[in-house]
Amino acid sequence: MPQRVAQELMKAAENVFREFLRDRGLKYTGEREMIVQAVMRNPEHFEAEQLLRDMRQAREKVGKATVYRTLKLLVECGIVKEVHFSNKQVHYEHTYGQDPHDHMVCRRCGRIIEFDASDVVRLRTVLAAKKDFKALSHRFQIVGLCRACVQAISIAQSATDGRAVNKGRRR
């Protein structure tokens, strides 16, 4: 993404968050501003603790509780999405200005593959309408094995099968 577009997107996200806070009688503090900027600069999925470490390494003074509370507010605001990849910690990603997407997660290596969610969004809308329900968001995740892990398992299985055949032979 070009630098100018990224800066415009960050400013727009900051403005949305500022209005969201104002509507709830909350302040847009310097710490919250730094957190929004750190989140918007991060193109990856991240954990709250990781965001805190990264900010502190960048010499940004921010409290742990403020990071957690601000992430919760950013999720409510729609700038950030919670993503659950396993039984581990909750991960986050900023979704502001991005096309809707969902995830495939490799159970073996943990690789995360993002994919266009437009078909899922259409299905969500149809299913919700059938039940007179207004869908606002969804979580959809496919868990399985990535191509590399499928190939690694196939190779390992072939090697194991070959040893079993050779053990059965008499010399």
C-alpha positions as MATLAB code, in Angstrom:
seq = 'MPQRVAQELMKAAENVFREFLRDRGLKYTGEREMIVQAVMRNPEHFEAEQLLRDMRQAREKVGKATVYRTLKLLVECGIVKEVHFSNKQVHYEHTYGQDPHDHMVCRRCGRIIEFDASDVVRLRTVLAAKKDFKALSHRFQIVGLCRACVQAISIAQSATDGRAVNKGRRR';
ca = [
       0.000    0.000    0.000;
       1.444    3.381   -0.956;
       2.614    5.548    1.963;
       0.071    8.324    1.284;
      -2.846    5.881    1.203;
      -1.643    4.229    4.413;
      -1.448    7.609    6.158;
      -4.942    8.573    4.965;
      -6.309    5.225    6.149;
      -4.648    5.685    9.555;
      -6.074    9.199    9.933;
      -9.549    7.963    8.941;
      -9.345    5.137   11.499;
      -8.217    7.608   14.165;
     -11.192    9.859   13.366;
     -13.654    6.950   13.511;
     -12.218    5.861   16.860;
     -12.235    9.437   18.207;
     -15.949    9.788   17.338;
     -16.712    6.348   18.783;
     -15.096    7.348   22.086;
     -16.769   10.765   22.139;
     -20.202    9.153   21.646;
     -19.527    7.063   24.761;
     -18.184    9.926   26.845;
     -14.604    8.589   26.712;
     -11.423   10.522   25.977;
      -9.099   10.089   23.018;
      -5.839   10.103   24.961;
      -2.273   10.132   23.713;
      -1.896    6.475   24.730;
      -4.993    5.471   22.787;
      -3.725    7.375   19.760;
      -0.382    5.521   19.909;
      -2.213    2.189   20.179;
      -4.448    2.919   17.170;
      -1.395    3.913   15.141;
       0.547    0.802   16.198;
      -2.404   -1.419   15.287;
      -2.913    0.246   11.906;
       0.813   -0.070   11.062;
       0.767   -3.792   11.868;
      -0.143   -5.856    8.784;
      -0.039   -9.154   10.729;
      -2.237  -10.954   13.229;
      -1.003  -10.130   16.722;
      -1.620  -10.807   20.396;
      -2.132   -8.011   22.911;
       1.123   -8.875   24.699;
       3.016   -8.784   21.406;
       1.586   -5.338   20.607;
       2.607   -4.129   24.068;
       6.169   -5.484   23.629;
       6.484   -3.924   20.170;
       5.302   -0.550   21.426;
       7.654   -0.609   24.406;
      10.571   -1.590   22.160;
       9.693    1.456   20.049;
      10.012    3.471   23.285;
       6.310    4.280   23.384;
       5.099    4.621   26.972;
       1.853    2.724   27.250;
       0.281    0.729   30.067;
      -0.656   -2.922   29.784;
      -4.213   -2.328   31.021;
      -4.627    0.521   28.531;
      -3.578   -1.753   25.651;
      -6.110   -4.413   26.643;
      -8.929   -1.911   27.238;
      -8.192   -0.055   23.999;
      -8.131   -3.256   21.944;
     -11.555   -4.123   23.368;
     -12.835   -0.679   22.344;
     -11.280   -1.001   18.874;
     -13.117   -4.314   18.427;
     -16.408   -2.718   19.506;
     -15.727    0.159   17.125;
     -15.121   -2.200   14.176;
     -11.533   -1.159   13.461;
     -10.077   -4.377   14.874;
     -11.309   -7.950   14.720;
     -10.681  -10.702   17.262;
      -9.431  -13.879   15.621;
      -9.252  -17.257   17.365;
      -6.826  -19.662   15.706;
      -6.551  -22.284   18.449;
      -7.009  -22.663   22.182;
      -4.189  -20.176   22.657;
      -4.465  -16.436   23.174;
      -6.852  -14.278   21.203;
      -5.248  -12.705   18.155;
      -6.224   -9.397   16.619;
      -6.005   -7.836   13.196;
      -7.062   -4.460   11.946;
      -9.840   -4.701    9.409;
     -10.445   -1.030    8.781;
     -10.132   -0.286    5.063;
      -9.648   -3.953    4.172;
     -11.849   -6.196    2.089;
     -13.668   -8.838    4.150;
     -11.636  -11.997    4.543;
     -11.590  -15.174    6.572;
      -8.883  -17.659    7.478;
      -7.690  -21.183    6.870;
      -5.412  -22.469    9.628;
      -3.029  -25.391    9.261;
      -3.400  -27.632   12.284;
       0.134  -29.005   11.863;
       2.348  -25.931   11.312;
      -0.008  -23.097   12.305;
       0.207  -21.335    8.936;
      -2.620  -18.846    8.411;
      -4.020  -18.396    4.921;
      -6.414  -15.504    4.339;
      -9.107  -15.766    1.679;
     -11.788  -13.498    0.226;
     -14.974  -13.741    2.300;
     -17.432  -12.287   -0.208;
     -19.139  -15.670   -0.778;
     -19.349  -16.223    2.987;
     -20.818  -12.733    3.467;
     -23.482  -13.448    0.823;
     -24.352  -16.765    2.485;
     -24.425  -15.065    5.915;
     -26.886  -12.479    4.602;
     -29.181  -15.120    3.067;
     -29.157  -17.322    6.169;
     -29.789  -14.370    8.487;
     -32.655  -13.085    6.306;
     -34.367  -16.494    6.462;
     -34.501  -16.121   10.257;
     -35.381  -12.398   10.241;
     -31.965  -11.626   11.678;
     -29.697   -8.693   10.830;
     -26.135  -10.056   10.586;
     -23.458   -7.537   11.512;
     -20.366   -9.736   11.369;
     -19.240  -13.335   11.427;
     -16.345  -15.621   12.287;
     -15.550  -18.306    9.778;
     -12.419  -20.392    9.845;
     -11.365  -23.548    8.049;
      -8.996  -25.813    9.963;
      -6.988  -28.409    8.079;
      -3.568  -28.954    6.544;
      -1.693  -26.631    4.206;
      -0.152  -27.975    1.002;
       3.363  -28.199    2.484;
       2.149  -30.227    5.476;
       0.072  -32.554    3.282;
       3.178  -33.171    1.140;
       5.379  -33.680    4.224;
       2.913  -36.199    5.651;
       2.704  -37.998    2.291;
       6.490  -38.225    2.065;
       6.771  -39.447    5.662;
       3.992  -41.972    5.072;
       5.716  -43.255    1.909;
       8.972  -43.696    3.804;
       7.184  -45.564    6.592;
       5.346  -47.770    4.084;
       8.647  -48.531    2.333;
      10.297  -49.611    5.598;
       7.337  -51.844    6.426;
       7.585  -53.556    3.015;
      11.341  -54.045    3.407;
      10.930  -55.552    6.925;
       8.607  -58.190    5.486;
      11.253  -59.448    3.018;
      13.652  -62.273    3.925;
      17.273  -61.944    3.108;
];
